Amino acid sequence: MEIRNKRLSDDEFLRERQEVLAQWPTGKEVDLDEAIEFHKSLPPGKVWTRKVLEAKQKAETYAITGMGKATLEQQIELLTYVQDEGQAELLGTSVDSLTRVHNYEAAEQGIKESLKTGKSLLNGLPVVNHGVAGIRKLIESVDLPVQMRYGAADTRLIDEIGFAGGHTGGSGNGLYSFWNMNSKLPVETVLRNHQYVHRLVGYYEERGAPICLSCQGLYGSGVPSSLVMAALLIELLLMAEQGVKHIMLHFTAQGNLVQDVAGANTLRKLAQEYLNRFGYRDVITIMTAGLSLVRYPMELGPAFAVICLNSIVAKLCGAQINDIRTVSEAMTIPTKEDIATSYRCAKAAIDLLKGQRIEVNSKAIGIEAEMVELETRTILDKVIDLGDGDVAIGTIRAVESGVLDNPFATSPSVACKVMGVKDSEGAVRYLNHGNLPFTNEILEFHKGKIAEREKKRGREVNYETVVSDLLSISRGLLVE
């Protein structure tokens, strides 16, 4: 399959829709024109875009996490409880793993068993099985905007039904899903599936119904910021070409405040620059920030500490959305009480920072920002060059050559040569840059930072150090 970063024509998009909606009987419930009118009838307080733009204007930061149960009744109970008891400003629907791989028959059985036992036997909401009418019932039961939160290699039918049902926020991350939620499909197929989703959102937008998509790039735990940001900026350009107008830049934080603030500032700068460079001057970006961990703390005390750190990072990064995980993340599927408590913790942490001017070492931020900008540009510009100016073609070729890489990718077509490790202050550096097109200046910077840690520890940084770093925050330390 060959794809280009070119907007799908309405004819091409609408023809494909017929095939997508035929995948499961509930697809017949989707009437796109009617769905757009439903979106336009929603009060402003239930529209994700309006809510987060208000947060941006007021310099507010709202917490969000995913949550999902098998039946509509369970999901409604969950969302209303978190809304009321968790003092939430935003809500999220997590889609179950069976739906994400299109096993709708098994998801249907999961719903039946959940109704029979009174317990949710799925790890999320089976959006497709519940159909448009069911999702509408869910959206109408709450007073807040709801985002669909999940990744999958092919999300087309899920998003058709979820958006028609009234979700006004979504994910839509093609590269993220290729790296992290896929082991079989080539990158071009996953990106093409997501072009459809982006065009669907563009179709809503062009008719006065804004839908805000999250743009992540890759799951970045232990991965240096520049590689994560380059992937995110690629995704941003792919979304913008298909008409997505409101995009949440998900900044992956690692816990070192200097590196995180420098990275977030640089991401905002480069996002606007590359959007302008390719002519997407009407795209509005919002920032989300979240700590990216391989393992979350098992004990409640450290788990609350991670939520507080996440909240501090989000505030320092100027994020509108504080993307948290719950206090029970490492132990079990969170209960409604777990989720509400986690929301209140995040809200209290943010509220305690209101009115305060908190500064991180500006000189250190400047050095980090200069380096991460150089690295990100080096990767992204090489991707664009590989595609002769087309970022989609360049991405495919970059994955093949390792110019774009992910050390923890599930796809066998990824080089997986890049490896990150923390320096003595907990900032993530390149232990192995693989085939990334870096200059000697960049490589020497990272070598020097790693050497400082080796000198301080009195022993060599190696693979065991990498593993230790991935687990350190779950043990209560930024760097061991």
Secondary structure, 3 states (H helix, E strand, C coil): CCCCCCCCCHHHHHHHHHHHHCCCHHHHHCCHHHHHHHHHHCCHHHCHHHHHHHHHHHCCCEEECCCCCCCHHHHHHHHHHHHHHCCCCCEEEEECHHHHCCCHHHHHHHHHHHHHHCCCCCCCECHHHHHHHHHHHHHHCCCCCEEEECCCCCCHHHHHHHHHCCCCEECCCHHHHHHHCCCCCCHHHHHHHHHHHHHHHHHHHHCCCCCEEEECCCCCCCCCHHHHHHHHHHHHHHHHHCCCCEEEEEEEECCCHHHHHHHHHHHHHHHHHHHHHCCCCCCEEEEEEEECCCCCCCCHHHHHHHHHHHHHHHHHCCCCEEECCCCCCCCCCCCHHHHHHHHHHHHHHHHHHCCCCCCCCHHHHHHHHHHHHHHHHHHHHHHHHHCCCCHHHHHHHHHHHCCCCCCCCCCCCCCCCCEEEECCCCCEEEEECCCCCCCHHHHHHHHHHHHHHHHHHCCCCCHHHHHHHHHHHHHCCCCC
